[in-house]
Amino acid sequence: MEEPPKPGAVFARIFVFMPFLGVALALLGALGVGDVVTRLAYETDSVTAPGTVVEVERGRPVVVFTTADGTEVTATARGGYRRGDPLDVTVRYLPHDPWEATVGDTLWVPPLLFAVPLLPVAVLLVLRHPNGPRARAYRARIRARQHGRPPEGAFGLPVVLWSVPGSVLTACALALMAGSLYGFDTWGDGPLFPVLGLVGAALLPPGLDMLFQGRLRYLERVPGRREPVPPRLFRGGLYMGLLGVACTAPIVLLVFVSVAADVETPEEGTARVLAAGCGDVVGNSRGCRDLVALEYEVDGLRYTQTTDDVGFDFAPGDEALVAWDADDPTLVRVEGRR
């Protein structure tokens, strides 16, 4: 018989790894799947209307347009606005949510799709791990050929005790996750969508693990007609290399995307400080750093952007000396206090 895992390993798998994986799946669903659903809605339901760019807020154009039913909407649209482009633009929006809009016909690629190349690596890591599901299933088939079919048959009490709760738990998890997607399309940004996704994603890993445990118990009780074929598993060095790629690639991509470009061709001017402090105070998600939200004007168009305070300790209402890039005024840095 296979030696049972040590109590510490059981604790880590149930109380550490499973909830961590569930929260990771929930965040991926809330931040990634919702974006994919919105992107698909643009393909099927979006309509266009003439609009005007009145402001650029943190790199995104603020547009004013009138919907088909005559409602005037001011929305921060997806996409970008380059200096010198005409202010009159074509706005593509969703009729059931006109504040979800994009400028022109250029549609974005959901960030979730960038994780697709890592999926084969993750599958290989799971299937070819020395103690992964294929290896454990092979050892279960070997034990079945050694001990033979038990008198009570294939579906004994251990199989039922693992398989039935696992099936119920997995079904509930999938239903909750499906409900979260339906809730995203129905309730928009309501709190029920992430809650359903979080609960469902947290229940899915233990449910699948219980199903797999039931499958192992079944394989131990049903000798195969043919000799089990040993699975091809990764050696330690190759496995650790692929694991390193799978772990570091998302971090490198995140750092590459988050690093801001520098002001290469500066133009100087003044800006009004809207807010200063931690990232959440100034409307930026880069954490609790000394940031400042600035409002300045370029070519008669108002820009709002967040940048580093660089030690000037601004307060809302202060005037700052700034320099923005001549080609891309959304790149701005603080030069001093006026």
N, C-alpha and C positions, 0 to 999 in steps of 0.2 A: 504494500500500500504506500501511496505517496505521503511523505511526511507533511503534517499540517503546518501552515505558516506560523511563525512566532507571534506571540501576543502583540508585540510592538508593531509588526508588519500589518496585522489586522487592524489595529488602532489607526495606523497611518492611512490605510486604504479607506476605511469607513469614515473616519472623523476629520481627516485632513484632505486627502486627495479627492475624494468624491465631492464634497461641498465646493472645493476649489474649482474643480472641473465644471461643476454645475453653474457657479457664478460666472466663470469664463464664457460658457455657452450662452448664458443669459445676456451678458454684456455684448457678446457678438451678435446675438439676435436683436437686441434693442438698438444697437448702433449700426449694424450692418444690414440685417435683413430688412429693417424698415426703410433704409435708403434704397435697397433694391426694389421694394414694393412701390415706392414713390417713383423710381425711374421707369418701371413698367407702366405706371399710370400715365406718365407723360406720353408713352408710345400709343396708348389706346384712347385716352380721354381728353388730352390737352387741346386747347384752342388758342388762337392768337388774337392780339389786339394791338393797335398802335399805342405807344407810351412815350414818356419823356423821363430822362435821367435827371433827377434833381439833387442828388447827393451820392457820394461814394463812402460807404460805411464799412471800414475794415476790409477793404478790397472788393466789396460787393456793391453793385449799383442799387441805389434806392430809386424805384421807378413809380410814376403815377400813370395810371391807365383806367379806362372805363370798361367794365365787363359788358357782356351781351345784354344783361338785364338793366343796364344803366347805372350800376353802382360804381362810384369812383373809389379806387383802391390805391393805397400807398403801401408798397411792399419792398422789402429788401430781397432782391432777386438773386438767384444763383448766377454764376458766370462772372465775368469781369468787365471792366471798362478801362480802355486805354486812352491816355491823354491825346486829344485831337480827334477822337471819334465823334460822330454826330450825336447830339443829345436826343434826337428823335430816333427811337428804336422800335423794334417789333418785340412784343412781350408774349411769351408762351406761358399759359397758366392752366391750372386745373379748375374746371367750373365749380366743383363742390368745395374747393378751398382756394379761392383766387389769391390768397396771400402766399401760396406756394407757386412761385413764378420763376422763370428764367428768361434771360435776354437773348433774343435771336433764336436760331435753330441749333446752336451748339449745345449738346446735352453732355452731361458729365458721366464718367465711368465710376460706378459705386466702388468705394475702397475695398469692400468685401471681396470683389473679384480678384484683387491683387494677392489674396491668400490662396487662390485656387492652385497655383504651382506647388504650394507646400503640402497639398492634400496627398499626393502619391508618397511623399516622404513620410508623412504621418502614418499612412496605411502600412508602409514597409516596416516602420519602427514597431508597430503593434504586432503585425503578423510574424515577423522574423526575430522577435526578441527571444533570447534563450529560454525565458520563462513565460513567453506569451501564450496566446490561446492555441496556436497550432502545436506548439511543443507540449502543452498540457493535454490537449486532445490526443496526441500521439501516445503519450504515456498512459492515458486512460484506456486506449485501445489495446495496448500491450498488457495491462493488468486484466482486461476482460478475456484475452486469449489464455492467460495463465490460470485464471480462477474459474472460467466458464460462466454460463448463465446460472443465476441463483434460482432456487426452487420457486420462489414467489413470483418470478417473471421479471420483465424489463422495467415495468413501472412500479417500483417499490416506493415506500414511504419517503426516502430521501429525495427521490426525483420529484415527487409531488410537492413536498415542503419547499423546494427551491423554485420549481417551475410555476406553480400557480400564483404565489405572491409576486414573483417576478413579472409574470404576464400582466397582472392587475396593475402593478406599479408602472410598468412601461406604457400600458394603454392610457393610464391617467396622465402621465407625463406628456405623451404625444398630444392628448386632447387639450391639455392646458397650453402647450406651445402653439397648437393650431388656433386655439381661442385667442391667444395673444396677437397672432397675425390678423385674425378677423377683427379684433378690437382695434388694432392700429388703423385699419382701413375705415372703421366705423366711428371710433371715438377720437381719432387724431392723437394728440399728445396727452390724453388723459392718463391718470396714474394707474388705471387698471391694466393697461398694456404691458408695462415693464414688470408689474407684480406677477401677472400670469406667466410671462416668459421666465422670470426668475424662479418661480416655484416649479414650473414644468422642467426647466433645464436642470435644476438641482435634483429632481427625482429621477431623471432619465438614466444617469450613470449607475446608481445602485440597482435600478430595475434591470438594466442590461446585464449587470454583473450577476444578479440572481438567476437570470435566464441561462447565462453561461454555466453557472455552477450546476443548475439542473441538467444541462446538456452533458456536462462531465459525468455526473452520476449515472445518466442513461448510458453513455458510452462504456462505462465500467461494467455494466450489466449485460451488454449485448456483444458477444464476440463476433468479429467480422469474418466473412468467408475467406478473405485474402489477408496475407501478412501485411501489417501496417507499414507504410513507407515512411522512413524518417523525413521530417520536413527540412528544408534548407533554411538554416538560421545564420544570422550574422555573427561574425566573430566580434570579440570585444572591441578591437580598434575601429573597425568599420562602423559598428553600431554607435560608438561614442562620437565618431565623426559626423554621421548623419544626424544624431541628436543635437550636436553643436550647430549644424546648419539650420535645423528646424527652430532652435531657440534663438539664435543670433540674427537670422534673416529679418524677422519682424522688427527687432530692436533697431537694426541698421536702417531699415526702411522708415521707421518712425523718426529716427534722428535726422535722416536726410530730408524728410518732409518738413520737420519742425524748425530746422535751421533757417533763419531768415536771411535773405540776400542783403548785401550792403548797398549803401547809397554811393553809386559810382560817379555820377555827374550831378553834383549838388547844386541846388538853387535855394537861396536863403530867404527866410520870411519869418513871420510871427504866427503864433498859435495860441489859442485860449485853452487852458486846462479845464477839462470837464470833470475828471475824477483822478484820484491818485491813491495808491496803496497796493493791496494784494490783488492777485489776478482776478478773483471773483468780483472785487469792487469795481474794477475798471472794465468789466465785461470781457475778460480774457481768460482762457482755460489753462494757462501755463503755470498755474500754481501760485503760491504765496511769494511773489517777488516784488521788488520796488518798481512798479509800472506806473505809467501815466497815460491817460486818455486825452488826446489832443483834437482840437477842431481848428482847421485852417482852410484857406481858400486858394485855389489854383485856377487861373483862367476863368474866374467867376463861378467856379463850381466848388461847393463845400465838401471837404474831406474830413472823415473822422477815423482816427487810427490810434492804436495802442503801441507804445514803445517803452524802452527802459528809461527809468527816471535818472540814471547815472549820477545819483548823489545830490541832486538839487533840492530834494524834499519839497516838491510843489504841493500846493493846496488848490482845491477847486476855485476857479475864478482868476488864478494867476495868469500872467502873460509869459510865454516862453519863446526864446529864439530857437528856431528849428531850421533844418536843411532837409529838403526832399529831393528824390531823384528826378532829373529832368524828363526821363523817359517814362518812369513809373512813380507818380507822386504818392502812391500808397506806401512806398519805402521812405521812412522819415526817421530822423534822429534828433535828439535834443542837443543844442549847441550851448545854451546858457539861459540865464534868467534875464528878462527884459527889465 
